């Protein structure tokens, strides 16, 4: 079970989708009065703002509004119209690719980011975005290649180092992961994700004190990141500090109640403390959230076994084997 805890790696990266613009305001010349006139003429007043017709939203702006409301399909439709009008609009390609990624369609995200790169091959951010999409579909080598291109174009691109470090961590190349995360932190000492990634790599290398230090700093920088509480909880599990692990798992659940693995590993912590009933409750919730979670079935089988419930234990083992 300890091995299962140590293999969990985080790449948490939040992909930026919206770019704000600015408008211009033309100043009107002052009104003039003829010096020979005995009485000044009434100055013409500019029309009131409410009499002006409202500015029509562009397709991109409509897409941004739909995205903010959480209507991803409508956002994509509007971004697609904006791209039809201007096929060289890289900002809208970025937006649509980001929405595709959020919907879990990494292939379409990669296609948009690739077109962005074709139009602007010197934009480091385009490579970084495509690398993140490749990582999302599990193609870590292509992700690392894109992150490396982003770093080649912009050697001070902290986010690219952070993401490449996360990809190296997923591949089990933790020394490279730590080096990249450390460089990301040097470039941006407030990068919570880089601290979290480096902490995960330290944990896998069994340097648990350094792992806790980095994970705690990540939480200080971003106290609403459920995933970082989850990883610090796993580090506490490895240190066999089950009470602190339960506290962190509970906070991860409070921040993200649909996180099946947080219930699963809190159930493991309760099992280690000898509280089979709480373990079964948590593991049952993990299975409800993810009915194909084989590891949760195995852990619950162990908890049932400790209670002497052989029938349910065997049933869960069979369920685990069928997943």
N, C-alpha and C positions, 0 to 999 in steps of 0.2 A: 504493500500500500504506500509505503514511503516513496518507492520509485515512481508510482503514479503521480504523487504530489510534485515530484521534482521535475517532471517533464513538461510542466505547463508553462508556456511562454506567452508573453503578452506583446502584442503590437497594438498599441492603441494609438490611433492617429485620426485624429480628426481631420478630414479633407475639407479646405475652404472652398465655398461655392459662389459667394456674392461679392461683387466689386462695385464700390460706389462711384458715382460720377459727380462732376460739378458743372454748373451752368454759368453763363455770362450775363451781365446786365449792362445794357448800353445806357450811358448818361445822356439825357436830352440837353441841348444848348439852352441857355437862359433866354427868356422872352425879352424883346427889345421894344422901347417906346420911342416914337418920333419926337424929337425935341421941339419942332415947330407947332405941334398940336397943342391947342389951349386946354384940352381935356384928354386925359389918357383913355384909350380904348380899353374895354373890358378884356382882360387876358383870357385866352382860351385855356380852359382847364383840361388836363388829360382825362381821358375816359376812366371812370371808376373801374377798379379791378374786377368787381362783380359783373360788369357788363362785357368783359372779355370772354370769348368762348374758352372752355377748359381745354388744356393741352391734351391731345390724344396720347394714351399710353402706347409705347412701342411694344412689339411682340416680346422683346427681352424683358421689359419692365413687367408685362403681364405674367411672364414666366417666374420672375422674382417674387411677385405677389402671391402667386399660386404656391410656390415653394414655402414661403413663410407661413402659409395657412396649412401646410402639410399635404396639399393635393399634388402628389408627385407626378401623376399621369398628366394632369393639366399643365404642370410646369414643363414637362417634356414636349407636349404638343405645341406650346407657345415658343419654346426654344427652337424647336424644329422649324417653325414658321420663320423665326428670326434668321436662322441659318439659310433657309430657302431664299430669303430676300438678300442676304449678304453671306455667301458661302465662305468668305475669308474672315468672318467674325470669330476670332480665336477666343474672345472672352465668353461668348455664348457656347462655343464648343466645350470650354472648361466647365461651364455651369451644367450643360446637359450631361456631360460625362460624369460629373459628380453626382447628379441625381440618379443616373443609371447605376452607379456604384452603390448608392444608398439603397436602391431597390434590389441589390444583389445580382444585377446583370453585369458581371465583370467584363464579358466579351464586348458588349456595346460600349461600356466605359472605355475599354482599351482602344476600340475603333475611333472614338471621339478624340481621345488624347493623342493617338497616332496621327490623326489629321491635323491636330494642333501643332505637333512636332514638325509635320511636313511643311506647314505654312510658316512656322517660326522655329527653325532648328536650333536657335541659340537661346531659347527660353528654358532656363534650368527648371522652372516650376513645372513645365509640361512633362519633362522626364520624371520628375518626382511623383507627379500625379499618376502617370502610367505605371511607374514602379509599384505604387500602392495598390493599383488595380491588379497587377500581376500577382502581388503577394496575396491579395484577396482570393484569387483562384488557385493558390498553392504553387505557382510557378516562381519559386524563390530565386532561381538563377537569373531569370530575366528581370526580376525585381531588382536584384543587386546590380545587374548591368545598368539598368536605368538610373538607379540612385548614384552609381559611380559616374555616369555621364553628367548628371546634375551637379555633382561635386566638381567635376572637371571644368564645367562652364562657370560655376560659382563656388570657389574653394571655401567661402565663408557661409555656405548654406547649411545652417545648423539642422534644419528639419530633415535634409537629405541624409546627414550623418546619423541622426536619430533613427530614421526609418531603415537605413542599411544595417545599423546595429541590431534592430529588431529582427530583420531577416536573417542575419548571421545567427542570432540566438535561436531562431526557429530551426535552423539547419544543424544546431548543436555546436557551432563554431564560436564558443563563448569567449575565447580570448579576443577574437576579432570584434565580437559584439561589444565587449567591455571597452575596447579601444575606440570604437566609433561613438559609443554613448558618452565616453569621457570627453571626446572632442566636441560633441554636440553641447555638452554642459559647459565646456570652456567658452564656446561661442555664445551660448545663451544659458546663463546660470539659473534662469527661471523656467527652464524646460522640464516640467513635471514628468512628461513621458520618457525623457531620456534617463532621469533618475529611476523611474519604474523599470524600464528595460534593463538598465545596468544592475539593478537590484535582483531581477529575475535571473540574470546570468551568474551573479555572485551566489545565489541560492543553489543553482544547479552545480556549481563548483564546490558546494558545501562550505562556502565562506559566509556563514549565516549572520554574523554580526555586521559585516559590511552590507549584506543584503537588507537587513532591518534598517540600517542607517539610511540607505538610499530610498527604501520604500517609505520610511517615515518622512523624509524630506519631500518626496513626491506628494504625499498626503498633505503636508503643510502648504505646499504650493497650489495644490488642487484638491481641496477637501471634499469635493463632490464626485470624485472619480471612483465609482464602485469597484472597478476592476483592480485598483491599487490596494484597496482594503482586502480584496480577495487574495491577492498575491502575498501581502504581508501576513495574512492569516495562515496561508500555507507554510510560510517560513516559521511562524510560531509552532505550527504542527510539527515541523521537522525538529524544532528545539524541544518538543514535547511540553510546551507551555499551552496546555489545552484551553485553559480559561481565557487567555488573551486571544487565542485563535477563535474561540466562540464569539468573543466581543467583536472582532473584526469581521467575521463572517456575517454576524447579525447586522452590522452597519452596511456591508455590501448588499445584503438583502433589503434593508430599508431603502437604500438608494436605487436598487434595481430589483424589484420583487419578482421579476420573471427570470432571474438568473438561476437556472436549475443546478449548475455546478456548485453554487454557494450553499444551497440547501444540502447537496450531496456531501460536501466536505465538512459542513457543520455537523451533519449526521455522523461522519467519521470521527470528529472530535468528541461527540457525545458517546460514541461507542468506546473510544479510548478511556473516557472517564467512567465507563461502566453504567451509563444511563441508557439502557436499551430502548426504553419507551420513547424518549425524546429522539433517539437515533432513528427509530422506525418512522416516527412522525415526519422528520425532515427528509428522510430518504423516500418516503411515499410522495411527498410534495415534489421532490426532484423528478420522480418518475411520472407524476401527473403532468409536469411541465414539459418533460421530454420522455415519452413512452419507450424510446429506443435507447435509453441511457443504460447500457449493459453494466457499467461499473456500479451504478446505483443499485441495480438488482442484486449484484454480488454482495455489496455491503449490507443491504437489508437482509439478505439470506443469513449473513453472519450474525446480525442482531437478533433475528428470529431464533437462530440456533442457540444463542446465549440464554434466551428465554425458554428453551426447551420445546419450541414450536417447530418440530421437524417437518410437518406437512408444508407449512408456508415457506420454510427455508428451502426445501427441495423444489417447490414451485418457482421460487425466485431464481434459483440456479438454472432451471430449465429455460426460464425467460431470458436470462443473461446469455445462455448458449445459443439461443435462437436469433439474437440480434445481429 
